[in-house]
Amino acid sequence: MAFLTDTSRNSGFFSGLREVVVTLRDAWNRHATFRHTYDELSALSSRELNDLGIQRSMITRLAYEAAYGKNA
């Protein structure tokens, strides 16, 4: 009779902790992308935004889509 022992690193307390860290890092990176995009677009003049076909009221939505995707 053979026994199988799971010695992978994907089990136990540290696996759960790793998942939390990865999730937090992902959330932080997405927020940084949102913030950077929002700040960059907000810094443009109305004329520059108009040249790009963007209205000021669209900035938040565009920054959100850049960070979280179009369907988020």
N, CA, C and O atoms as a CHARMM CRD file, in Angstrom:
* protein
*
  288
    1    1 MET  N      0.84700  -1.15800   0.00000 PROA 1      0.00000
    2    1 MET  CA     0.00000   0.00000   0.00000 PROA 1      0.00000
    3    1 MET  C      0.90400   1.23600   0.00000 PROA 1      0.00000
    4    1 MET  O      1.87000   1.30600   0.76000 PROA 1      0.00000
    5    2 ALA  N      0.58500   2.19800  -0.84900 PROA 2      0.00000
    6    2 ALA  CA     1.38300   3.41500  -0.96600 PROA 2      0.00000
    7    2 ALA  C      0.64400   4.58000  -0.33000 PROA 2      0.00000
    8    2 ALA  O     -0.58500   4.65400  -0.36200 PROA 2      0.00000
    9    3 PHE  N      1.40800   5.47000   0.23700 PROA 3      0.00000
   10    3 PHE  CA     0.84500   6.67100   0.83600 PROA 3      0.00000
   11    3 PHE  C      1.40900   7.88300   0.10400 PROA 3      0.00000
   12    3 PHE  O      2.57000   7.90200  -0.30400 PROA 3      0.00000
   13    4 LEU  N      0.57500   8.87400  -0.04700 PROA 4      0.00000
   14    4 LEU  CA     0.98900  10.10700  -0.70300 PROA 4      0.00000
   15    4 LEU  C      0.98700  11.21300   0.32900 PROA 4      0.00000
   16    4 LEU  O     -0.01500  11.45500   1.00100 PROA 4      0.00000
   17    5 THR  N      2.10500  11.87100   0.44600 PROA 5      0.00000
   18    5 THR  CA     2.21800  12.98200   1.37900 PROA 5      0.00000
   19    5 THR  C      2.34800  14.27800   0.59700 PROA 5      0.00000
   20    5 THR  O      3.22900  14.41800  -0.25100 PROA 5      0.00000
   21    6 ASP  N      1.47300  15.21300   0.88500 PROA 6      0.00000
   22    6 ASP  CA     1.50300  16.50300   0.20400 PROA 6      0.00000
   23    6 ASP  C      2.50400  17.40400   0.91400 PROA 6      0.00000
   24    6 ASP  O      2.28300  17.80800   2.05600 PROA 6      0.00000
   25    7 THR  N      3.58700  17.71200   0.24700 PROA 7      0.00000
   26    7 THR  CA     4.60300  18.59200   0.82800 PROA 7      0.00000
   27    7 THR  C      4.74800  19.86000   0.00900 PROA 7      0.00000
   28    7 THR  O      5.77200  20.54000   0.07100 PROA 7      0.00000
   29    8 SER  N      3.71100  20.17300  -0.76000 PROA 8      0.00000
   30    8 SER  CA     3.79800  21.37200  -1.59200 PROA 8      0.00000
   31    8 SER  C      3.75200  22.62700  -0.73000 PROA 8      0.00000
   32    8 SER  O      3.34200  22.58900   0.43000 PROA 8      0.00000
   33    9 ARG  N      4.17200  23.70900  -1.30500 PROA 9      0.00000
   34    9 ARG  CA     4.18600  24.98200  -0.58600 PROA 9      0.00000
   35    9 ARG  C      2.83700  25.68700  -0.65400 PROA 9      0.00000
   36    9 ARG  O      2.66600  26.76100  -0.07800 PROA 9      0.00000
   37   10 ASN  N      1.88900  25.09400  -1.34900 PROA 10     0.00000
   38   10 ASN  CA     0.59900  25.73800  -1.55000 PROA 10     0.00000
   39   10 ASN  C     -0.44400  25.31200  -0.53300 PROA 10     0.00000
   40   10 ASN  O     -1.63700  25.33100  -0.83600 PROA 10     0.00000
   41   11 SER  N     -0.03300  24.93400   0.64400 PROA 11     0.00000
   42   11 SER  CA    -1.00000  24.55100   1.66100 PROA 11     0.00000
   43   11 SER  C     -0.60800  25.16100   2.98900 PROA 11     0.00000
   44   11 SER  O      0.55500  25.48400   3.22900 PROA 11     0.00000
   45   12 GLY  N     -1.59100  25.30900   3.83400 PROA 12     0.00000
   46   12 GLY  CA    -1.32800  25.78700   5.17600 PROA 12     0.00000
   47   12 GLY  C     -1.44500  27.28500   5.32900 PROA 12     0.00000
   48   12 GLY  O     -1.94100  27.99200   4.45200 PROA 12     0.00000
   49   13 PHE  N     -0.97700  27.73900   6.45900 PROA 13     0.00000
   50   13 PHE  CA    -1.07300  29.14000   6.85600 PROA 13     0.00000
   51   13 PHE  C     -0.37900  30.07600   5.88900 PROA 13     0.00000
   52   13 PHE  O     -0.93300  31.11500   5.53000 PROA 13     0.00000
   53   14 PHE  N      0.83500  29.72500   5.45700 PROA 14     0.00000
   54   14 PHE  CA     1.61500  30.62200   4.61800 PROA 14     0.00000
   55   14 PHE  C      1.02600  30.76400   3.22800 PROA 14     0.00000
   56   14 PHE  O      1.22600  31.78800   2.57500 PROA 14     0.00000
   57   15 SER  N      0.31100  29.76400   2.77100 PROA 15     0.00000
   58   15 SER  CA    -0.36900  29.85700   1.49000 PROA 15     0.00000
   59   15 SER  C     -1.46200  30.92000   1.55900 PROA 15     0.00000
   60   15 SER  O     -1.58700  31.75100   0.66000 PROA 15     0.00000
   61   16 GLY  N     -2.23700  30.88800   2.61200 PROA 16     0.00000
   62   16 GLY  CA    -3.29000  31.88600   2.80300 PROA 16     0.00000
   63   16 GLY  C     -2.71200  33.27800   2.94900 PROA 16     0.00000
   64   16 GLY  O     -3.25300  34.24200   2.40800 PROA 16     0.00000
   65   17 LEU  N     -1.62700  33.38300   3.67200 PROA 17     0.00000
   66   17 LEU  CA    -0.97200  34.67000   3.85600 PROA 17     0.00000
   67   17 LEU  C     -0.43100  35.19700   2.53400 PROA 17     0.00000
   68   17 LEU  O     -0.52100  36.39000   2.24100 PROA 17     0.00000
   69   18 ARG  N      0.13000  34.29500   1.74300 PROA 18     0.00000
   70   18 ARG  CA     0.65700  34.68600   0.43600 PROA 18     0.00000
   71   18 ARG  C     -0.46300  35.21500  -0.45700 PROA 18     0.00000
   72   18 ARG  O     -0.27800  36.21100  -1.15600 PROA 18     0.00000
   73   19 GLU  N     -1.61400  34.56200  -0.44100 PROA 19     0.00000
   74   19 GLU  CA    -2.75200  35.00200  -1.23600 PROA 19     0.00000
   75   19 GLU  C     -3.20500  36.39600  -0.81600 PROA 19     0.00000
   76   19 GLU  O     -3.54500  37.21700  -1.66800 PROA 19     0.00000
   77   20 VAL  N     -3.21500  36.66700   0.46600 PROA 20     0.00000
   78   20 VAL  CA    -3.59400  37.98900   0.96400 PROA 20     0.00000
   79   20 VAL  C     -2.60400  39.03600   0.47900 PROA 20     0.00000
   80   20 VAL  O     -3.00100  40.11300   0.03400 PROA 20     0.00000
   81   21 VAL  N     -1.32800  38.72700   0.56200 PROA 21     0.00000
   82   21 VAL  CA    -0.30000  39.67300   0.11800 PROA 21     0.00000
   83   21 VAL  C     -0.42700  39.94200  -1.37700 PROA 21     0.00000
   84   21 VAL  O     -0.32500  41.09000  -1.81100 PROA 21     0.00000
   85   22 VAL  N     -0.64600  38.90200  -2.16200 PROA 22     0.00000
   86   22 VAL  CA    -0.79800  39.06600  -3.60900 PROA 22     0.00000
   87   22 VAL  C     -2.03200  39.91100  -3.92400 PROA 22     0.00000
   88   22 VAL  O     -1.98500  40.77900  -4.79600 PROA 22     0.00000
   89   23 THR  N     -3.12400  39.66300  -3.22500 PROA 23     0.00000
   90   23 THR  CA    -4.35400  40.42900  -3.43800 PROA 23     0.00000
   91   23 THR  C     -4.15600  41.89400  -3.07600 PROA 23     0.00000
   92   23 THR  O     -4.59400  42.78100  -3.80800 PROA 23     0.00000
   93   24 LEU  N     -3.50200  42.15000  -1.95700 PROA 24     0.00000
   94   24 LEU  CA    -3.24500  43.53700  -1.55000 PROA 24     0.00000
   95   24 LEU  C     -2.31500  44.24500  -2.51900 PROA 24     0.00000
   96   24 LEU  O     -2.51800  45.41700  -2.83500 PROA 24     0.00000
   97   25 ARG  N     -1.28800  43.53400  -2.99600 PROA 25     0.00000
   98   25 ARG  CA    -0.35900  44.13800  -3.95300 PROA 25     0.00000
   99   25 ARG  C     -1.07900  44.46800  -5.25700 PROA 25     0.00000
  100   25 ARG  O     -0.83300  45.51700  -5.85300 PROA 25     0.00000
  101   26 ASP  N     -1.96100  43.58800  -5.69800 PROA 26     0.00000
  102   26 ASP  CA    -2.72100  43.82200  -6.91900 PROA 26     0.00000
  103   26 ASP  C     -3.63700  45.03600  -6.75300 PROA 26     0.00000
  104   26 ASP  O     -3.72000  45.87900  -7.64600 PROA 26     0.00000
  105   27 ALA  N     -4.31400  45.12300  -5.62700 PROA 27     0.00000
  106   27 ALA  CA    -5.19200  46.26300  -5.36200 PROA 27     0.00000
  107   27 ALA  C     -4.39800  47.56100  -5.31000 PROA 27     0.00000
  108   27 ALA  O     -4.84300  48.58300  -5.83200 PROA 27     0.00000
  109   28 TRP  N     -3.23100  47.52700  -4.68600 PROA 28     0.00000
  110   28 TRP  CA    -2.38000  48.71000  -4.60300 PROA 28     0.00000
  111   28 TRP  C     -1.93300  49.15500  -5.99800 PROA 28     0.00000
  112   28 TRP  O     -1.96100  50.34600  -6.31000 PROA 28     0.00000
  113   29 ASN  N     -1.52300  48.20100  -6.83200 PROA 29     0.00000
  114   29 ASN  CA    -1.07300  48.53500  -8.19100 PROA 29     0.00000
  115   29 ASN  C     -2.20800  49.09100  -9.04000 PROA 29     0.00000
  116   29 ASN  O     -2.00500  50.02600  -9.81500 PROA 29     0.00000
  117   30 ARG  N     -3.38900  48.52800  -8.89700 PROA 30     0.00000
  118   30 ARG  CA    -4.53900  49.04200  -9.65400 PROA 30     0.00000
  119   30 ARG  C     -4.88400  50.45500  -9.20900 PROA 30     0.00000
  120   30 ARG  O     -5.17000  51.31900 -10.03900 PROA 30     0.00000
  121   31 HSD  N     -4.85700  50.69200  -7.90800 PROA 31     0.00000
  122   31 HSD  CA    -5.14300  52.04100  -7.41800 PROA 31     0.00000
  123   31 HSD  C     -4.07800  53.03300  -7.89300 PROA 31     0.00000
  124   31 HSD  O     -4.40100  54.16600  -8.24800 PROA 31     0.00000
  125   32 ALA  N     -2.82200  52.61300  -7.89900 PROA 32     0.00000
  126   32 ALA  CA    -1.75200  53.48600  -8.38000 PROA 32     0.00000
  127   32 ALA  C     -1.95000  53.81600  -9.85400 PROA 32     0.00000
  128   32 ALA  O     -1.70800  54.94900 -10.27100 PROA 32     0.00000
  129   33 THR  N     -2.38300  52.84800 -10.64000 PROA 33     0.00000
  130   33 THR  CA    -2.66700  53.09000 -12.05400 PROA 33     0.00000
  131   33 THR  C     -3.80800  54.07600 -12.20100 PROA 33     0.00000
  132   33 THR  O     -3.73700  54.99600 -13.01600 PROA 33     0.00000
  133   34 PHE  N     -4.86700  53.88900 -11.41000 PROA 34     0.00000
  134   34 PHE  CA    -5.99300  54.82500 -11.43700 PROA 34     0.00000
  135   34 PHE  C     -5.53000  56.23500 -11.09700 PROA 34     0.00000
  136   34 PHE  O     -5.83900  57.19200 -11.80800 PROA 34     0.00000
  137   35 ARG  N     -4.79300  56.34900 -10.01300 PROA 35     0.00000
  138   35 ARG  CA    -4.35400  57.66600  -9.53400 PROA 35     0.00000
  139   35 ARG  C     -3.44300  58.35000 -10.56200 PROA 35     0.00000
  140   35 ARG  O     -3.59300  59.54200 -10.83100 PROA 35     0.00000
  141   36 HSD  N     -2.50800  57.59900 -11.12900 PROA 36     0.00000
  142   36 HSD  CA    -1.57500  58.15800 -12.10100 PROA 36     0.00000
  143   36 HSD  C     -2.33200  58.63100 -13.34900 PROA 36     0.00000
  144   36 HSD  O     -2.08500  59.73100 -13.84300 PROA 36     0.00000
  145   37 THR  N     -3.24100  57.81300 -13.85300 PROA 37     0.00000
  146   37 THR  CA    -4.01200  58.18000 -15.03400 PROA 37     0.00000
  147   37 THR  C     -4.88100  59.39700 -14.74800 PROA 37     0.00000
  148   37 THR  O     -4.94200  60.32400 -15.55600 PROA 37     0.00000
  149   38 TYR  N     -5.54500  59.39500 -13.60900 PROA 38     0.00000
  150   38 TYR  CA    -6.39800  60.52500 -13.23000 PROA 38     0.00000
  151   38 TYR  C     -5.58000  61.81900 -13.13600 PROA 38     0.00000
  152   38 TYR  O     -5.98100  62.85600 -13.66600 PROA 38     0.00000
  153   39 ASP  N     -4.44700  61.74700 -12.46400 PROA 39     0.00000
  154   39 ASP  CA    -3.60600  62.94000 -12.30700 PROA 39     0.00000
  155   39 ASP  C     -3.08800  63.44800 -13.64000 PROA 39     0.00000
  156   39 ASP  O     -3.07000  64.65600 -13.88000 PROA 39     0.00000
  157   40 GLU  N     -2.66400  62.53300 -14.51700 PROA 40     0.00000
  158   40 GLU  CA    -2.14300  62.93600 -15.82500 PROA 40     0.00000
  159   40 GLU  C     -3.22900  63.60500 -16.66600 PROA 40     0.00000
  160   40 GLU  O     -2.98900  64.64900 -17.27200 PROA 40     0.00000
  161   41 LEU  N     -4.41200  63.01200 -16.70600 PROA 41     0.00000
  162   41 LEU  CA    -5.48300  63.60500 -17.49600 PROA 41     0.00000
  163   41 LEU  C     -5.96700  64.92300 -16.89000 PROA 41     0.00000
  164   41 LEU  O     -6.29600  65.85900 -17.61900 PROA 41     0.00000
  165   42 SER  N     -6.01000  64.99700 -15.58200 PROA 42     0.00000
  166   42 SER  CA    -6.45300  66.22300 -14.92000 PROA 42     0.00000
  167   42 SER  C     -5.48600  67.37200 -15.14700 PROA 42     0.00000
  168   42 SER  O     -5.88700  68.53600 -15.12200 PROA 42     0.00000
  169   43 ALA  N     -4.23400  67.06000 -15.36500 PROA 43     0.00000
  170   43 ALA  CA    -3.22800  68.10400 -15.56800 PROA 43     0.00000
  171   43 ALA  C     -3.30700  68.72900 -16.96800 PROA 43     0.00000
  172   43 ALA  O     -2.74800  69.80100 -17.20100 PROA 43     0.00000
  173   44 LEU  N     -3.99600  68.06400 -17.89100 PROA 44     0.00000
  174   44 LEU  CA    -4.11000  68.59800 -19.24400 PROA 44     0.00000
  175   44 LEU  C     -5.07800  69.77000 -19.27400 PROA 44     0.00000
  176   44 LEU  O     -6.02400  69.83300 -18.49000 PROA 44     0.00000
  177   45 SER  N     -4.82700  70.69200 -20.18700 PROA 45     0.00000
  178   45 SER  CA    -5.73000  71.82500 -20.34600 PROA 45     0.00000
  179   45 SER  C     -6.98600  71.36400 -21.07900 PROA 45     0.00000
  180   45 SER  O     -7.01000  70.28300 -21.66700 PROA 45     0.00000
  181   46 SER  N     -8.01900  72.18500 -21.04000 PROA 46     0.00000
  182   46 SER  CA    -9.26000  71.85500 -21.73400 PROA 46     0.00000
  183   46 SER  C     -9.02500  71.70800 -23.22700 PROA 46     0.00000
  184   46 SER  O     -9.63900  70.86200 -23.87700 PROA 46     0.00000
  185   47 ARG  N     -8.14400  72.52300 -23.76800 PROA 47     0.00000
  186   47 ARG  CA    -7.83800  72.43000 -25.19700 PROA 47     0.00000
  187   47 ARG  C     -7.14900  71.10300 -25.53300 PROA 47     0.00000
  188   47 ARG  O     -7.47800  70.46500 -26.53300 PROA 47     0.00000
  189   48 GLU  N     -6.19000  70.69100 -24.69300 PROA 48     0.00000
  190   48 GLU  CA    -5.50200  69.41500 -24.92700 PROA 48     0.00000
  191   48 GLU  C     -6.47500  68.23600 -24.82300 PROA 48     0.00000
  192   48 GLU  O     -6.42400  67.30200 -25.62300 PROA 48     0.00000
  193   49 LEU  N     -7.35900  68.29800 -23.82400 PROA 49     0.00000
  194   49 LEU  CA    -8.36800  67.24300 -23.69300 PROA 49     0.00000
  195   49 LEU  C     -9.29100  67.22000 -24.90700 PROA 49     0.00000
  196   49 LEU  O     -9.63900  66.15200 -25.41000 PROA 49     0.00000
  197   50 ASN  N     -9.68300  68.39800 -25.37200 PROA 50     0.00000
  198   50 ASN  CA   -10.54400  68.48300 -26.54800 PROA 50     0.00000
  199   50 ASN  C     -9.85500  67.89200 -27.77300 PROA 50     0.00000
  200   50 ASN  O    -10.50100  67.22400 -28.58000 PROA 50     0.00000
  201   51 ASP  N     -8.56300  68.12800 -27.92300 PROA 51     0.00000
  202   51 ASP  CA    -7.80200  67.55600 -29.03500 PROA 51     0.00000
  203   51 ASP  C     -7.80600  66.02900 -28.99100 PROA 51     0.00000
  204   51 ASP  O     -7.76200  65.37200 -30.03100 PROA 51     0.00000
  205   52 LEU  N     -7.85900  65.47000 -27.78400 PROA 52     0.00000
  206   52 LEU  CA    -7.89600  64.01700 -27.61000 PROA 52     0.00000
  207   52 LEU  C     -9.31800  63.45600 -27.66600 PROA 52     0.00000
  208   52 LEU  O     -9.51700  62.24100 -27.64200 PROA 52     0.00000
  209   53 GLY  N    -10.29900  64.35200 -27.74100 PROA 53     0.00000
  210   53 GLY  CA   -11.69000  63.90700 -27.76000 PROA 53     0.00000
  211   53 GLY  C    -12.20800  63.51300 -26.39000 PROA 53     0.00000
  212   53 GLY  O    -13.09500  62.66700 -26.27700 PROA 53     0.00000
  213   54 ILE  N    -11.65500  64.12400 -25.34300 PROA 54     0.00000
  214   54 ILE  CA   -12.02200  63.80400 -23.96300 PROA 54     0.00000
  215   54 ILE  C    -12.62400  65.03300 -23.30700 PROA 54     0.00000
  216   54 ILE  O    -12.08700  66.13500 -23.41400 PROA 54     0.00000
  217   55 GLN  N    -13.75000  64.83000 -22.62500 PROA 55     0.00000
  218   55 GLN  CA   -14.33200  65.89700 -21.82900 PROA 55     0.00000
  219   55 GLN  C    -13.88500  65.71100 -20.38400 PROA 55     0.00000
  220   55 GLN  O    -13.59400  64.59400 -19.95700 PROA 55     0.00000
  221   56 ARG  N    -13.83100  66.80900 -19.63400 PROA 56     0.00000
  222   56 ARG  CA   -13.38800  66.71400 -18.23800 PROA 56     0.00000
  223   56 ARG  C    -14.23200  65.74300 -17.41900 PROA 56     0.00000
  224   56 ARG  O    -13.72500  65.07900 -16.51600 PROA 56     0.00000
  225   57 SER  N    -15.49900  65.66600 -17.73400 PROA 57     0.00000
  226   57 SER  CA   -16.39400  64.77500 -16.98800 PROA 57     0.00000
  227   57 SER  C    -16.07800  63.29700 -17.23700 PROA 57     0.00000
  228   57 SER  O    -16.57500  62.43900 -16.51000 PROA 57     0.00000
  229   58 MET  N    -15.27400  62.98800 -18.23300 PROA 58     0.00000
  230   58 MET  CA   -14.92500  61.61600 -18.57800 PROA 58     0.00000
  231   58 MET  C    -13.65900  61.12100 -17.86900 PROA 58     0.00000
  232   58 MET  O    -13.35600  59.92900 -17.91300 PROA 58     0.00000
  233   59 ILE  N    -12.92700  62.01400 -17.22700 PROA 59     0.00000
  234   59 ILE  CA   -11.61600  61.67000 -16.67600 PROA 59     0.00000
  235   59 ILE  C    -11.69500  60.53600 -15.65000 PROA 59     0.00000
  236   59 ILE  O    -10.91600  59.58600 -15.71900 PROA 59     0.00000
  237   60 THR  N    -12.62000  60.62800 -14.71200 PROA 60     0.00000
  238   60 THR  CA   -12.72600  59.59000 -13.67900 PROA 60     0.00000
  239   60 THR  C    -13.03600  58.23300 -14.29800 PROA 60     0.00000
  240   60 THR  O    -12.42600  57.23200 -13.92400 PROA 60     0.00000
  241   61 ARG  N    -13.97400  58.18700 -15.23800 PROA 61     0.00000
  242   61 ARG  CA   -14.33700  56.92800 -15.87600 PROA 61     0.00000
  243   61 ARG  C    -13.17000  56.34700 -16.66400 PROA 61     0.00000
  244   61 ARG  O    -12.92700  55.14100 -16.61700 PROA 61     0.00000
  245   62 LEU  N    -12.44400  57.20000 -17.39100 PROA 62     0.00000
  246   62 LEU  CA   -11.30500  56.71800 -18.17400 PROA 62     0.00000
  247   62 LEU  C    -10.19700  56.18000 -17.27200 PROA 62     0.00000
  248   62 LEU  O     -9.58000  55.16000 -17.58100 PROA 62     0.00000
  249   63 ALA  N     -9.94800  56.86100 -16.16700 PROA 63     0.00000
  250   63 ALA  CA    -8.92700  56.39300 -15.22700 PROA 63     0.00000
  251   63 ALA  C     -9.34700  55.07000 -14.59800 PROA 63     0.00000
  252   63 ALA  O     -8.51800  54.18100 -14.40400 PROA 63     0.00000
  253   64 TYR  N    -10.63200  54.93800 -14.28000 PROA 64     0.00000
  254   64 TYR  CA   -11.13900  53.69100 -13.70600 PROA 64     0.00000
  255   64 TYR  C    -10.99900  52.54600 -14.69400 PROA 64     0.00000
  256   64 TYR  O    -10.58700  51.44700 -14.32300 PROA 64     0.00000
  257   65 GLU  N    -11.34300  52.80000 -15.95800 PROA 65     0.00000
  258   65 GLU  CA   -11.21700  51.77400 -16.99100 PROA 65     0.00000
  259   65 GLU  C     -9.76300  51.38000 -17.21400 PROA 65     0.00000
  260   65 GLU  O     -9.47100  50.21400 -17.48000 PROA 65     0.00000
  261   66 ALA  N     -8.85100  52.33800 -17.11000 PROA 66     0.00000
  262   66 ALA  CA    -7.42600  52.02800 -17.27700 PROA 66     0.00000
  263   66 ALA  C     -6.94200  51.09900 -16.18000 PROA 66     0.00000
  264   66 ALA  O     -6.10400  50.23100 -16.42400 PROA 66     0.00000
  265   67 ALA  N     -7.46700  51.27500 -14.96600 PROA 67     0.00000
  266   67 ALA  CA    -6.99500  50.47500 -13.83900 PROA 67     0.00000
  267   67 ALA  C     -7.73300  49.14500 -13.69100 PROA 67     0.00000
  268   67 ALA  O     -7.12000  48.12700 -13.36900 PROA 67     0.00000
  269   68 TYR  N     -9.03700  49.15000 -13.92400 PROA 68     0.00000
  270   68 TYR  CA    -9.84800  47.98300 -13.59200 PROA 68     0.00000
  271   68 TYR  C    -10.46000  47.28500 -14.80800 PROA 68     0.00000
  272   68 TYR  O    -11.08300  46.23200 -14.67200 PROA 68     0.00000
  273   69 GLY  N    -10.28500  47.86400 -15.97900 PROA 69     0.00000
  274   69 GLY  CA   -10.84200  47.27000 -17.18900 PROA 69     0.00000
  275   69 GLY  C    -12.19000  47.86400 -17.53900 PROA 69     0.00000
  276   69 GLY  O    -12.85200  48.48700 -16.70900 PROA 69     0.00000
  277   70 LYS  N    -12.57700  47.66200 -18.77200 PROA 70     0.00000
  278   70 LYS  CA   -13.79200  48.26900 -19.27800 PROA 70     0.00000
  279   70 LYS  C    -15.05500  47.66400 -18.67100 PROA 70     0.00000
  280   70 LYS  O    -16.06000  48.36200 -18.52900 PROA 70     0.00000
  281   71 ASN  N    -15.02600  46.40000 -18.31500 PROA 71     0.00000
  282   71 ASN  CA   -16.21100  45.72100 -17.79900 PROA 71     0.00000
  283   71 ASN  C    -16.27900  45.67500 -16.28500 PROA 71     0.00000
  284   71 ASN  O    -17.14700  45.00000 -15.73300 PROA 71     0.00000
  285   72 ALA  N    -15.39700  46.36800 -15.60700 PROA 72     0.00000
  286   72 ALA  CA   -15.38500  46.31800 -14.14100 PROA 72     0.00000
  287   72 ALA  C    -16.44500  47.19900 -13.53600 PROA 72     0.00000
  288   72 ALA  O    -16.56600  47.26900 -12.31300 PROA 72     0.00000
